[in-house]
Amino acid sequence: MKQAIVGFLLDEEEHWVAKLSCGHNQHVRHNPPWQNRSWVVTEEGRKRKIGFRINCKKCDLNAPKDWR
């Protein structure tokens, strides 16, 4: 299910995590060649993705929310 990105945070290993409008969190790592998300490494790039909708796997599984 597609959900909008509403913010970002760093996890304990300093990997970027998107906060989604549904209340779930999802990693958005830049880890070439497996994941090419160079936009996540700059503040400007992350700001441009606010409101962008990504697939939330946790919604598909009916998982409890990560935050309120």
Protein Blocks (a to p, Z undefined) as FASTA:
>chain_A
ZZddfbdcddfkopacdddfkopacddddddfkbccfklmpmklmmmmgoiacddfklmn
opacfbZZ
